[in-house]
Amino acid sequence: MQASVQPTKFFPALEGLRGIAIIAVIIYHNFPYGDSLFGWLGVDLFFVLSGFLITSILFRSVNIDKPSAYFKKFYIRRALRIFPLYYLFLFAFLFLLPALGIFNNEVSEYQEDKFWFIFYGQNWLFTNNFPETSHCLNHFWSLAVEEQYYIFWPIIIILLKKPRYLLIFLIGFLLFLFCFRSYIWNAHYEGFNYTNFYTFTRFDGICIGSIIAILSIQKKEFILRHTASIVTGLAALNFIFYFANTSGNLPYLAFIGYTTFAAMFGILVYELAYGNANWLKKIFSGNMLRFLGRISYGLYMFHWPVHYFLRKPLFIFFNDSLHLPKVYNQILIAFITTAISIVFSLISYYFFEMKFLRLKEKFQ
C-alpha cells in the first residue's frame, strides 16, 4: 500500500508575498498612475508563486502516491480551491445579471462568449477579440492562464518525473516561447494582442516558478551560490535587447521584460523559502501581508468589478459634495472600493470558500 503524501511545507513568508502581489494588482487597477508604479507586476508575481508551490506539491506527491491518487488528489484539491468562487462569479455575471436586466451593456459581450469563460479560454479570446463595452471580468484572463497550467503540468511531471528531465523540458519550453513570440511578432497578425493576455507571453513566470521549485529539490544551494551570476545575466540580456532593438518597434515586455521580472521574483521566492535572510522572512511574514495573502484569491476576483461599478457614481458624488481635485477624488474612491472589496473577500473566504477548503483535508 502506498504511503500517503505528507503535507507540503508551509512558508509563511510566501503567503505574505502573495499579499504583496494582490496589493500590486489593486494599485494597478484601482489607483491613478498604477501602471507607472509597476502594479502590473503583481500578476507575474502570482504566476511565479503558483509555479513554485504547485510544482513543489506535485513533485512530492508523484514520488509517493500511485498515479491514480496523484491525479485525484491534485485535481480535486485544485477544483475545491478555485471552482466554487469562479463559477459563482460566472453565474452572477453571465446568467443572473442578464436575467434581471441589470448592467446589460457591461456584461453583454461576456454573455455572447460565455463558453470561453466556462472552459477557461478567455485569455485566448482576448488576444484577438478584446471586449469593447464589457470590462468588469477582463482580469479573469490570468485565471485562465493558471488553469491551463494546472491541467497539463501534472501530466508532464508524471511522464518525466526526474528533476533533470523536467528542467530540460522547462528551459526548452521557455526557448520555444521566445521563438514563438518572435514568429508571431514578425507575422504581424492584425489586431493581435502581443503584450498582455495570451499564454505564450505570460507563461514564463509559471515556468520560472516551476524551475525554482525543481532546483530546490535537485540542487538546493544552486541559486544561493549563483545569485550574482543570474542577476548579471538578466541585466546583460536586457542590455542586449535594448541595443539590438534600435528601431524601438519590438515590445520589450512581451519578449524578455516579463521573463526578466519573473526571474527576479523567482530568486525572491527561493530566498523566502530556503534562504538565510531571516530579516527578510520576518518582513514578509507580517500579519497584515499574510492576511491579504490568505484572502488574495477572493480579493483578486472582487476588487476590479467593485471598483468598476462604483467608481463613476462615487466620483459624481464626491465631485459634487467635496469638490476635490480629480486625482484626489480618484485616490479616495480607490481606497473606498478596495475596502469594500476586502469586506466582500472576507465574507466570501469565511462563509463560502472555507466550506470547500475544509473538504480538501479528505484528499491530503
C-alpha angles and dihedrals in degrees: 000000000000117000115245115252113255120237112278114251113268118228111200092192091058090054086054090048088055086055089056089050094054091046089054092049092050092049090051096048104032108029129069114255090016091143090056089055091056091246090150088072089075092082092051089051089052089051093052091048092049093050092049098045098040093048091048090052095045096046091051091050099043092060094051111028131066113254092255092052091042093058096036094053096045100044095042093048091048091047091051090051102045111017103064098058094034095054092041087059091047091050091051097045102033101037115010100046094045090048090053093044092238122144091353094165092049095053105027097098092046090052091053091051097036095130090062088058095042091056096038097250100122095111089062090045092054095052093074104008108045112180114260100194105012115073110144095094099036091110089066089083090088092053088058092052091052093045091054087053091050091053100051108025097069089054093051092048094052091047096050101024098167114099092226093056092045091051091050090049094050095046090047090048091052089052089048090051091052092049092046091051089052092050093048091049094048091048090060097211106197116246094005116146102228100174116043125021117031124093095238090062102041103031093087093084093056091047092050092048088052091050091052090052093050093047087051088058100038104032109009096179096044097095094042091052095045104036093113092050092048093051091046091050092050091049091049090050091054093048092049091051091046094054094039091052094066092149092054091222099116114091104243098201095047094050106041109335098087089042093053094049091045090054091052090049088050091057089050092050090051092048092050092047103040109001130108099236096111091170089060092048090050092054094050092043092063115135096241094051092046090048091054090044091053093055095033096112094057092038090054090052096046106036100074101042090047092050093041095054098038104040097080099048091042091049091052091047096048094040091055097041106033101024091213124169110269097253093050089049090052093049092050091050091048092055092047096048091045090052091050090049091052090052091050090047092051092051090046094048099048101033103033116013095043091060088065097035090060089058089061089074089072089063102048 
